[in-house]
Amino acid sequence: MFRKDSLSRNISVLVSGTVLAQVVPIALQPVLKRIYTPEDFGVLDIYLKTLGILFVVFALKYDMGVVLPKNRVKALLLLNLSVIIAFAFTIISIILISIFKTNLTELLQIKESYSFVLYILPFSTLFFSLYNTFNYLLIRDKKFVSSSINRISRRGAEGAIQVGFGFSSSLKSFGLFIGDLIGNFVFFLSAFYQSIGKIKYDKRFFKPSMLKAVAKEYSDLPKYNIIPEMLNGFFGASITFMVLSKFGMEEVGYLEPTQRILAIPAAFISVSVGQVLLQRISESIGLKRKITKNIIQISLGLTAMIIPFYIIIKIFGPDLFAWFFGDKWKISGTYATFLVMYFSISFITSPLGQVLIALKKFKINALWQIGKFAVIYAMVIFSYNDIFAFLKTYDIIGSAVYVIYGLMVFYFAISYDKKIS
């Protein structure tokens, strides 16, 4: 039986909620793939990848700092600072989109009939950013059950809208994107309600001088995380953007379920593990405890989890995709066999990167993010006989990059343990 505050229990609570939250969208995929076209999903993928990049700057990474200070007042000041910045960037984004709408649709190869997504994007990013900020407060306060409930409510709202709109001839073109917007809005409301209940706000939390002081104290968060995290966002979108530029929107659409299915282990487990690990490692550092043992425990557990998934996709991928999504999506399963090694290795090592944040190795993390971005996007200068050659190359290079990341984490964790000894 788990101790009330054990690492394993906290992870299991978050993972359980995440798994339940993912059951709805995964169960709906066979329906959605038969309602919407590959082009619809191609535009959705571009939209979501762009959201992921914008999300990085919407709070200037001050939201990450909510779990760091021992002083709760500082944590709440960082929360308020993040919220204010997010609203400011929303206004800026809307203005820029209005000015450069034509340029953006051409850059992203979006047809005029899909141009409405550009105006949905800033609001969806805002709500997701606000959710993330309040969720960090939940993680700080060890309210892991509440954090899990929020994920479930978000996915339920999103799925209901996407299916409902999909069966309406007049609303169908909006369905996938309005579903994401409403889902993120529900995400935010749920996290806000769960985290704000016992907080007694006073005017100190909005005092400009105090907000300025805490922004300066934690200025390393934006200074060493904004550019690397944006590059990380571009890295996550790299396969989508490069396939778009070299093979077209329809191939992006066929690649969308490939990435969705291969990302399931990370969505179910890896992200939650990273959040709990950040809280636990930050706490251990504050108490001058060793951290390497926890990291080894997490690494071995994640490795054991991903091996069966890897084997199943590698052997049965095309047939499983055809059965689950429909025959026209079998090619997506073939794509999965070329990318499953990369997704498996990143599943293991990505959450470990939170250790570098807890250790305040912002510069080191930044240098790795920059290097990762440069190595992957260097692929765009080469030509490929077909998309299969491109995917195979991407798989090898991406896997190598994340192996290096894992080794870096262990190096600095071991160095820290030696230092406190």
N, C-alpha and C positions, 0 to 999 in steps of 0.2 A: 504493500500500500504506500502511496506517495505521501510525503510530508506535506503539510498545508502550504508551505512556501518553497517547495523543492523546485529545482530547475525542470525536472521531468514533468511535474504536475503542471507548471505554468505553460510549458510547451504543449502538453497534451490538451489543455483547455483551449488554447488558441488554435491549435491544429484541428480539433474537433469542430469548432465553430466555422473555421475556414472550409473544411470538407463539406459540412452541411450547406454552407453558402454556395459552394461550387456545384453541388448536386443539381440545382435548378437550371443554371445555364447550360450545363453539359447535357442534361436530360432533354433540354429544348433544342439542342443543336440539330438533331435529325429533322425536326419540324422546320426550323429556321432555314436550314440548307435547302429544303424543298420549296420554301416560300420565296426566298430572295435569290438573286443571281450571283455568279462569281464576281461580276463587276461591282455589285452592291457591297460585297464583303471586301473587295479590293479597296474601295473608297473608305469603308469603315476602318480597315487596317491602317491606311494612311492617316485618317482622323485620329485614331487612338495613339499611334506612334507620335504624332505631332503634339497631342495632349500630354504625353509623357515627357516630352522635351520642355513644353511650356511650364508644366507643373514645377520643374526645378527652380525656376526664377520667381514663382508667384509668392513665395514666402522668404526668398533669399536664404533658405536653409536654416533660418532661425528656429523653425519648428522642431528640428532635430535637437536643439538645445534644451527643450522642455524637460527632458529626462536627466540632464547633466547636473544642475546645481543642487547642492544640499539644501539651500535656502528656498523654501516654497514660494516666497514672494517673488524671487527672481524668476522662478519657473513660470509663474503667472504673467509676469511682465513680458517674458519671451513669447508666451502664448498671444498676448494682446498685440505685441509688435508684429508677429507673424500675420495675424488677422488684418491689421491695418495695411500692411504691405501687399497682401493678396488682393484686397479691394482696389488699391491703387493700380496694380498691374492689370486688373480686369478692365478698368477704364482706359488705360493706355492701349491695351490689346484691341479693344473695340474701335478706337480711333484709327489705329494703324490698319486694321482690316478694312475699314471703310475707305481709306485712302488707296490702299494697294490691292484691292480685291482682284482686279484683273490679272495683275502680276502673280498673285498667289495661286489662282486657279491654273494659270499656265505652268507655273513652277511645279505644282503638285499633279499636273495632268488630270485635273478634275473637270468634267463636263459642266456646262452652265447649269444643267438640271440638278447638279449636286452642290452648287455654290452656297446654298443656304447653310451647309454644315460649318462654314467659316464663322458664321455669327453664333452658332450654338457652342462652338469650341471654347470661347473665353469663359462662358458661364459654367460649363461643365468642369472646366479646369479650376475655376474658383471654388466650386462646391467640393471637389475632390481635395483641393488644398486645405480648405477649412476642416474637412473631415480628418485629414492626416494630422493637422495641428492638435485638434482635440483628442484624437486617438493616442498621441504621444503622452498627453496628460493621463489618460486611462492606463497606459503602460507604466508610467511613472508611479501611479498609485496602486499598481498591481491589480487593476480591475480587468483581468483577462477574460472573465466571463462576459462582461459588458462589451468588450472589444469584439468578441466572437458574435454576439447578438447583432451588432451593427452590420457585420458582413452579410448575415442572413437576410436582414431587412432590405439591404441594398440590392442584392441579387433577385429577390422576389419581385420588387418593384420594376427593375429593369426587364426581366423576362416577361412579365405581364404586359407591359407596354409594347415590346417588340413583337410578340405574337398577336396581340390585339390589333395593332396597326397593320400587321402583315396581311390580315384577312380583309382589310378595308382597301378597296381600289383607289380611293381618293387620298388616303393617308399612308399607303404602303411605302412610298419613297422616303418618308420621314422616320419610319418605324425604328430602324436600328439606332439612329442618332438621338431621337427623342428619348428612347429607352435608356441610353447611356446618361443623358442629362438628368432625367427623373431619378434614375438609380443613384447618381452622385448626390443629388439634392437630399434624398432620403438618407443616404450615407451620412451626410453632414448633420442633418436634424437628429438622427439617432445618437451619433457621437456627442453632439452638443448636450442633449438631454441627459445622457448617461454620465457625462463628466462634470457638468456645471452644477448639479443638484446641491452639493454640500459646500460650494464655494461662496463665501461672503465677500463680494466685491466692495471695494471702497475706491475713492478717487485717486489713491496712490497708484493703482494699477493702470491709470490712464494719464498720469502726470508726465508731460513731455520730457522734463528733465530726467526722470527716472527711466523712461523708455530709452532716452538717448544714452544714459549711462550703461544700461544693460546691453544695448546694441554695441557700444564700444567695447565692453568687457568680453563679449562673445563674438567680436568681429572676425575672429579666425574662421568661424563657421561659413560666412559667405566668401571670405577672402580665399580660403583654400578648398571650398566645396562647390561653389557655383559653376565655375568653368569645368572642373572635372566631372561634376554630375550632369551638366549639359552634354558633355562629350559622351558620358555613359548613356544618356538618353539617345543620342545619335547612334551610339554603338548598338543599343537595343533595337533601333529602327534600321540599322544598316542593311540588313538582309532585305527588308521591304523596299527601302529607297533604291538600293542597287538593282534589285530585280525589276523595279518600276522603270529605271533608266535604261536597262539593257534588254528587257523582255516584255514590258508593257503591263497595263493595269489588270488584264485578265489573269496573267500568271501570278500577280500579287494576290488576286482573289483566290486562286487555287492553293497558294501558299499559306493563306490565312488559317484554314483549319489545321494545317501542319503545325504551325507555330502554336496555335491554341491548345492542341492535344499534347504536344511536347512540353508545353509550359504548365500542364496540370500538376505535376509533382511540386513545382515551385509555388504554384498558387495554393495548393493544399497545405504544404508543409514548410517550404524553404523560407517564405516571407515571414511567417509566424515565428519560426525558429530564430531568425535574425532579430526580430523585435525583442523577444525574450532574452536573447543572448546579450543584446545591447544593455538592457536593464540590469542583468545579472553581472556582467563584466564591469559596468560602471559602479555598481554597488561594491563588488569585490575590490576594485581599485581604491574606492573611498575608504575601505576597511583594511587596506594593505594585505589582501589575501592573494594567493597565487591563482592564476587563471588558466594555465595550460591544460590542466586536467579536464576542465569543463569543455575546452575546445576540442580535445581529443575525443571525448565522449560524444559530442555533437557530430564530429566528422565521421566516426565509425557508424553511428546510427543512420546518418544520411546516406552513407555508402551502401549499407545493407538494404535500405529502402529502395534505392534507385536501380539496383542490379536486375531485379525481375522485370521492371518496366523496360529497361534497355533491351533485354533479350526478347520480350514480346514484340516490341516495335520492330526490331531488326529482322525478325523472322516472319511475322504475320502482318506487318504494317499495311501494305496495299489492300489485302483482303478485309482487314478490320475496318478501314476507312470506307471501302465500298459498301460493306454491310451496314455500317452505322449511318453514313451520310447519304448514300445512294451511289449508283455505279459511276456517275460522272465525276465523283470525287476520289476515285481510286488513285489517280495520279498524285493526289495530295499525300496518300499513304506511301507512295514511292519516294516522294520528297522527304518524308519523315525518316526513312531508312538511311538517308544521306546525312541527316542532321542530328540524329539521336545521341551520338557520342558527345557532341558539343553541349547539348542541353543537359545531359547527365552530369558532366563535369561542372558546369556552371551551377547546377542545382546544389552540389556539395559545397562549393567554395564561396558562392555569392554571400550567403548569410554570415560567413566567417569575417567578411569585410567589416562588419559592425565592430569587430574587435579593434581595428585601427581607429575607428571613430572614438571609442571609449578610451583608448590610449592617447587620444589627441594627436595621432600621427597624420594630421591633415595634409601636410606637404607630401608625405610618402604616398598616401592614397591618391593625391592629385597627380603626382608623376605617373603612377600606374594607369590612371584613367586616361591621361593624355597619350601615353604610349600605346594603350589598347586601341584607342580611337585611330591613331595614326597607322598602326599596323593593319587594321581591318579595312579602313577606307583606301589604303594603298591598292587594294584589290581592284578598285574601279578603273585603274589605268590600264589593266590588262584585258584582252579579249578572250572569250570562251567559246568553244565549239557549240555548246548548248547549255541549258540551265543545270543539267546534271553535273557537268564539269565544274560549274561555278559553285554549286552546293557542296560538292566534295572538298573543294579547296577551302571554302568557308568553314567547314566542319573541322578540318585539321588545324587551321590557324586559330580559330576561336578556342578550341580545346587547349592548345598550347598556352594561350594567353591566360586562361583561368587556372591552369596548373601552377603557373608562376605566381599568381595571386595567392593561392593557398599556401605556397611555400613562404611567401613574404609574411603572411599572418602568423605562421608558426615561429618564424625567426624572431619577430618582435615580441610575441607572447613569452617565448622562452627567455629572451633578454630581460623582459620585465620581471619575470619570476626570479632570475638570478640577482637582479638589482635589489629587490626587497628582501632577499635572503641575507 
